[in-house]
Amino acid sequence: MNTRTSTSSRTGKVAGVDRAKAPARRKRNRAGRPTADELERRKVKVMQVATDMFVSRGYAGTTLLDIAKQAGVATRTLYQHFGDKEAIFREVIFARDNAAIEKPSVEDGDDLVSALTKAARYSLEVSLRTRSIELMRLMIAESARFPDLMSKVTNTIFTRFKANVAAVFRELCDRGLIPQGDHDQSAELFVDLMLGNSTVMIYFGWRSARPTEEDVAVKVDLFIAGRFGTAALAATPAKKAKPKVVPSPAAAPASAIKSPVRKPRKTA
């Protein structure tokens, strides 16, 4: 009887201890779960790793296991938060322009040339930053595999991009620097001129040299004169203040300088 009581007491005690510890274990499990911030950091890491792998290896050469190992997460985590490889690839392509680049704007003191020069630099920075070139080349390489995706992404990106440039023309109009007109069309013409064929050639790897500041200045002047007339270009304060440079005659090389020919003296 005593033995049973003792055993029962011990059993009850042990059971009581187990029951008392059980909530603590559950509490530790809850505390061990990643926070919202930690989950966000993991997602950012996965996207960085996936982007690098798709760019360097292509779609076919990249696996979920490779992404998971490099990102330091379990494969099931990828399925839970992203889906399969195609879903991750689509996420990478749609997130191609997430890098923060300040939109162009017209500030106090800007004239027509300076405002459009900033818009031109913005256009080139968005289109020709290293990651943009890498992802555009990836899109070109995988366009046969995902034709609808590439078409949708490209149209979305350039529609938003041109809308940012069109906002500059509307602001210039509000400030009285350009006349009323079709500002969306102006933005499209402006972007086409600034980027031109050289951007496409860079995407395909046929050219590496990027437009220079001198190229930008020439194109900005050309656009203003063609779209708004030479009077609008001449009215720019910077153009008014620009001194006229008169080229000086080039110095002749020493070898080209002829010494005077002396006639021989006549002797009696």
C-alpha positions as CSV (number, residue, x, y, z in Angstrom):
1,M,0.0,0.0,0.0
2,N,2.8,2.3,1.0
3,T,4.6,1.3,-2.1
4,R,1.6,2.1,-4.3
5,T,1.1,5.3,-2.5
6,S,4.8,6.2,-2.9
7,T,4.7,5.1,-6.5
8,S,1.5,7.0,-7.1
9,S,2.9,10.0,-5.4
10,R,6.1,9.8,-7.4
11,T,4.1,9.3,-10.5
12,G,1.9,12.2,-9.7
13,K,4.9,14.3,-8.9
14,V,6.6,13.4,-12.1
15,A,3.5,14.0,-14.1
16,G,3.0,17.3,-12.3
17,V,6.5,18.3,-13.2
18,D,6.0,17.3,-16.8
19,R,2.8,19.3,-16.9
20,A,4.5,22.2,-15.4
21,K,7.3,22.1,-17.9
22,A,5.1,21.6,-20.9
23,P,3.9,25.2,-21.1
24,A,7.6,26.3,-20.8
25,R,8.6,24.3,-23.8
26,R,5.7,25.7,-25.8
27,K,6.8,29.2,-24.7
28,R,10.4,28.5,-25.9
29,N,9.1,27.4,-29.3
30,R,7.1,30.5,-29.6
31,A,10.1,32.6,-28.6
32,G,12.2,30.7,-31.1
33,R,10.1,31.6,-34.1
34,P,11.6,34.3,-36.4
35,T,10.2,37.8,-35.9
36,A,8.7,39.8,-38.7
37,D,12.0,41.7,-39.1
38,E,13.9,38.5,-39.3
39,L,11.6,37.1,-41.9
40,E,12.0,40.2,-44.0
41,R,15.8,40.0,-43.8
42,R,15.6,36.4,-44.9
43,K,13.4,37.4,-47.9
44,V,15.8,40.1,-48.9
45,K,18.7,37.6,-48.6
46,V,16.9,35.1,-50.7
47,M,16.1,37.7,-53.4
48,Q,19.7,38.8,-53.6
49,V,21.0,35.3,-53.9
50,A,18.4,34.2,-56.4
51,T,19.0,37.3,-58.5
52,D,22.8,36.7,-58.6
53,M,22.3,33.1,-59.5
54,F,19.8,33.7,-62.2
55,V,22.1,36.4,-63.7
56,S,25.2,34.3,-63.6
57,R,23.8,30.8,-64.3
58,G,20.5,31.5,-66.2
59,Y,17.2,29.9,-65.3
60,A,18.0,26.3,-66.3
61,G,21.3,26.4,-64.4
62,T,19.8,27.5,-61.1
63,T,18.0,25.2,-58.6
64,L,16.0,25.8,-55.5
65,L,18.5,23.8,-53.5
66,D,21.3,26.1,-54.6
67,I,19.4,29.2,-53.7
68,A,18.4,27.7,-50.3
69,K,22.0,26.7,-49.4
70,Q,23.5,30.0,-50.5
71,A,20.8,32.0,-48.6
72,G,21.1,29.9,-45.5
73,V,17.4,28.8,-45.4
74,A,15.6,25.5,-45.7
75,T,14.1,24.6,-49.1
76,R,10.7,24.4,-47.5
77,T,11.1,28.0,-46.4
78,L,11.4,29.0,-50.1
79,Y,8.2,27.1,-51.0
80,Q,6.3,28.7,-48.0
81,H,7.3,32.3,-48.8
82,F,8.0,32.3,-52.5
83,G,6.7,29.2,-54.2
84,D,8.6,27.2,-56.8
85,K,11.6,28.2,-58.9
86,E,9.4,29.9,-61.6
87,A,7.7,32.0,-58.9
88,I,11.0,33.1,-57.6
89,F,12.3,33.9,-61.1
90,R,9.1,36.0,-61.7
91,E,9.7,37.8,-58.4
92,V,13.3,38.6,-59.4
93,I,12.2,40.0,-62.8
94,F,9.4,42.2,-61.4
95,A,11.7,43.5,-58.6
96,R,14.4,44.5,-61.1
97,D,13.9,48.2,-60.6
98,N,13.6,48.3,-56.8
99,A,16.9,50.1,-56.3
100,A,16.2,53.6,-55.1
101,I,16.9,56.2,-57.7
102,E,15.6,59.7,-57.1
103,K,13.0,60.8,-59.6
104,P,13.9,63.9,-61.7
105,S,12.2,67.2,-60.7
106,V,12.4,70.8,-61.5
107,E,13.9,72.9,-58.7
108,D,14.0,76.6,-58.1
109,G,16.7,78.1,-60.2
110,D,16.5,75.4,-62.9
111,D,16.2,76.6,-66.5
112,L,15.1,74.4,-69.4
113,V,18.6,73.1,-70.1
114,S,19.5,72.2,-66.5
115,A,16.1,70.6,-65.8
116,L,16.3,68.4,-68.9
117,T,19.9,67.5,-68.3
118,K,18.9,66.1,-65.0
119,A,16.1,64.2,-66.6
120,A,18.6,62.8,-69.2
121,R,21.0,61.7,-66.4
122,Y,18.1,60.0,-64.7
123,S,17.1,58.1,-67.9
124,L,20.7,56.9,-68.3
125,E,21.1,55.9,-64.7
126,V,17.9,53.9,-64.6
127,S,18.7,52.1,-67.9
128,L,22.5,51.6,-67.7
129,R,23.2,50.8,-64.0
130,T,25.0,47.5,-63.7
131,R,22.0,45.6,-62.3
132,S,19.7,46.9,-64.9
133,I,22.0,45.7,-67.7
134,E,22.4,42.3,-66.1
135,L,18.6,41.8,-65.6
136,M,17.8,43.1,-69.1
137,R,20.3,40.6,-70.6
138,L,18.6,37.9,-68.4
139,M,15.2,38.9,-69.7
140,I,16.5,38.7,-73.3
141,A,18.0,35.3,-72.7
142,E,14.8,33.9,-71.2
143,S,12.3,35.7,-73.4
144,A,11.6,32.5,-75.4
145,R,10.8,30.6,-72.1
146,F,8.7,33.4,-70.6
147,P,7.4,35.6,-73.5
148,D,4.3,36.9,-71.8
149,L,6.2,37.7,-68.6
150,M,9.0,39.6,-70.4
151,S,6.5,41.6,-72.4
152,K,4.5,42.5,-69.3
153,V,7.5,43.5,-67.2
154,T,9.1,45.6,-70.0
155,N,5.9,47.5,-70.7
156,T,5.3,48.1,-66.9
157,I,8.8,49.3,-66.3
158,F,9.0,51.7,-69.3
159,T,5.5,53.0,-68.7
160,R,6.4,54.0,-65.1
161,F,9.8,55.3,-66.2
162,K,8.4,57.5,-69.0
163,A,5.7,58.8,-66.6
164,N,8.5,60.1,-64.3
165,V,10.0,62.0,-67.2
166,A,6.6,63.3,-68.4
167,A,6.1,64.8,-64.9
168,V,9.2,66.9,-65.5
169,F,7.7,68.4,-68.7
170,R,4.4,69.1,-66.9
171,E,6.3,70.9,-64.2
172,L,8.3,72.9,-66.8
173,C,5.0,73.9,-68.4
174,D,3.6,75.0,-65.0
175,R,6.7,77.2,-64.5
176,G,6.3,78.8,-67.9
177,L,9.5,77.3,-69.3
178,I,7.8,75.4,-72.1
179,P,4.4,75.9,-73.8
180,Q,1.3,73.7,-73.4
181,G,1.5,70.5,-75.4
182,D,1.5,66.7,-75.3
183,H,3.9,66.2,-72.4
184,D,3.6,62.4,-72.6
185,Q,4.7,62.5,-76.2
186,S,7.5,64.9,-75.3
187,A,8.7,62.4,-72.7
188,E,8.7,59.5,-75.1
189,L,10.6,61.5,-77.7
190,F,13.1,62.7,-75.1
191,V,13.7,59.2,-73.7
192,D,14.1,57.7,-77.2
193,L,16.7,60.4,-78.1
194,M,18.6,60.1,-74.8
195,L,18.9,56.3,-74.8
196,G,19.0,55.6,-78.6
197,N,20.5,52.6,-80.2
198,S,23.5,52.7,-77.9
199,T,21.5,51.4,-75.0
200,V,20.2,48.4,-77.0
201,M,23.8,47.7,-78.1
202,I,25.0,47.7,-74.5
203,Y,22.2,45.3,-73.5
204,F,23.3,42.9,-76.2
205,G,27.0,43.3,-75.3
206,W,27.9,44.8,-78.7
207,R,29.1,48.0,-77.1
208,S,30.5,49.0,-73.7
209,A,31.1,52.7,-73.9
210,R,28.3,54.8,-72.3
211,P,27.1,58.2,-73.3
212,T,29.4,61.0,-72.0
213,E,28.4,64.3,-70.5
214,E,29.2,65.9,-73.8
215,D,26.8,63.5,-75.5
216,V,24.1,64.4,-73.1
217,A,24.6,68.1,-73.6
218,V,24.4,67.8,-77.4
219,K,21.2,65.7,-77.3
220,V,19.5,68.1,-74.8
221,D,20.2,71.1,-77.0
222,L,19.1,69.1,-80.1
223,F,15.8,68.1,-78.3
224,I,15.0,71.6,-77.2
225,A,15.7,73.1,-80.6
226,G,13.7,70.4,-82.3
227,R,10.7,70.3,-80.0
228,F,10.4,73.9,-78.8
229,G,12.4,75.9,-81.4
230,T,15.8,77.5,-81.4
231,A,14.3,80.6,-79.6
232,A,13.6,78.4,-76.5
233,L,17.2,77.3,-76.5
234,A,18.6,80.7,-77.0
235,A,16.4,82.1,-74.2
236,T,18.2,79.8,-71.6
237,P,20.3,82.0,-69.3
238,A,23.2,79.5,-69.5
239,K,23.2,79.9,-73.3
240,K,23.0,83.7,-73.1
241,A,25.9,83.8,-70.7
242,K,28.0,81.4,-72.6
243,P,30.9,83.4,-74.2
244,K,31.5,83.0,-77.9
245,V,34.8,81.3,-78.4
246,V,36.7,82.5,-81.5
247,P,39.1,79.8,-82.5
248,S,42.7,81.1,-82.8
249,P,44.7,80.2,-85.9
250,A,46.7,77.1,-85.4
251,A,50.4,77.6,-85.1
252,A,52.3,76.2,-88.1
253,P,54.9,73.5,-87.3
254,A,58.5,74.6,-87.4
255,S,59.2,72.5,-90.4
256,A,56.5,74.4,-92.4
257,I,58.0,77.8,-91.7
258,K,60.0,78.9,-94.7
259,S,62.9,81.2,-94.2
260,P,63.2,84.1,-96.7
261,V,65.1,83.2,-99.8
262,R,67.9,85.6,-100.4
263,K,69.0,86.4,-103.9
264,P,72.7,86.0,-104.6
265,R,74.5,89.3,-104.7
266,K,75.8,90.3,-108.1
267,T,79.4,90.7,-108.3
268,A,81.1,93.0,-110.8
